Amino acid sequence: MSIDYNETIPNNVNLADDRRLLRALERWQPAYLKWWDDMGPVESGDLSVYLRTAISVDKNGWANYGHVHMPEYRWGIFLSPPEDDRKINFGIHKGEPAWQSVPGEYRSELRRLIVTQGDTEPASVEQQRQLGKTCPSLYDLRNLFQVNVEEGRHLWAMVYLLQAYFGRDGREEADMMLERHAGDADKPRILQAFNERTDDWLSFFMFTYFQDRDGKYQLASLAESGFDPLSRSCRFMLTEEAHHMFVGETGIARVVQRTCETMREHDSDDVRQYGVIDLPTVQKWMNFHYSICLDLFGQERSTNAANYFSMGLKGRFQETKIDDDHQLDGAVYNVPAFEDGKVVSLEVPAITASNERLRADYTKDSQRGVNRFNKIIKEHGVDFELTLPNEAFNRGIGAFSGVHATPEGEVIDDAEWEMRRVDWLPTEADRAFVQTLMAPVTEPGRMAGWLAAPRRGIHGQPIDYEYVKFH
């Protein structure tokens, strides 16, 4: 479909033919721009940033590159092309035509899913809003801003669904998206991981590696939805989410590489004195971000998850590739539990374990990147291995909420936890040290000393390209 990019809101959902909806979105737009100005990247309005901008959903249209002032970025509304005769692939409605309008009996559940997903998008922008002031390079600054504008566009995707299909309460939910703020004491974001501090670049790389990977799995499961507009929205969002995870994985890899180079150069594990981040500190950041992201998947046994699956609203990761009946009649699945002071495995109805299965898929995917980090460490001859902590470590939701366990999964008492947690999670002293490294580097091609240069530039540009123009 050809897109008129001169429209106030670029889209491929025929907004021009729905004047009521167009007016509603145009009324929401000034509040969004005010939110961006108040809560988006600080001191960025005058910068010209080499951004990827979607102008259509075809392969030649969704990734157009050029220098853009971010307040002028066009946050379009784009859905992947419809599939002819698409069917619902799971749950009690399996085999029925996908819904083009909201099924009335599932209205509240569907709205809840959209709101929860939508709330994460502006939250991440708010969490990262100060990072531009301490960028390690123009390359990294550009990547931060690319992530920010795409999270903003993902918010538009969810707001479109709320405004188009849910009437007054959808409009109210869209307004609330801009009233909740990450870390706000009175109106925090819905999910706790999106209220945490992200005030240094190691945290940003961990965020885009772990939190955005959660986004991948949540979006992929929503892309299976029987509600076709939600499915099509999420399928297009996934094309952009891949870049966010790339930023995280390559960012962590560059930190690890520079640290290992410094360890070899000085034949020492004590490399903080040389202005790089030591590997135990990288491990602490990894422990924190991975553990809080496990909470994002919810309870191991969940009636809500079972209902979403049964209703056909939210499937499993790559649902159609799973070899079963896609209704889970009589199927079972093993989930972890904590009983009598021990971690055990319980066999439960598989339909109640959708969250746990998705969490397991996420863990396998996360481990693949950690293996690549460890390959870098090994190639430098360094005796250290980064690991994902045990699922019982530092959990706030589910079977292990309130349980104290080591990263290896050993259950310990409160006193030992309080004594040893400083060995496993970032301390204020650790954060203060990392902050000492957060000095901005804005000369094209230069990199901060605590991370290696990327292997290549963006969209064929050289590494020393002026990705952000300050003048």
Secondary structure, DSSP 8 states (H G I E B T S, - for coil): ----TTSSS-BSS-GGG-HHHHHHHHHHHHHHHHHHHHHSSTT-TT-EEEEEE-S-SSTTTS-EEEEEEGGG----B------TT-B--SSTTTTSB-BSS--GGGHHHHHHHHHHHHHHHHHHHHHTTTGGGG-S-HHHHHHHHHHHHHHHHHHHHHHHHHHHHSHHHHHHHHHHHTT--TT-SSS--SSGGGGS---SHHHHHHIIIIIHHHHHHHHHHHTT-SBHHHHHHHHHHHHHHHHHHHHHHHHHHHHHHHHHHHHHHHT-S--GGGTS--HHHHHHHHHHHHHHHHHTT--SS-HHHHHHHHHTSS--TTGGGS-S-SS-TT-EEEEEEEETTEEEEEEEEGGGGHHHHHHHHHHHHHHHHHHHHHHHHHHTT---------TTTT--SSTTTT--B-TT--B--HHHHHHHGGGTS--HHHHHHHHHT-----STT---TTS---SS-STT--TTS--EE--
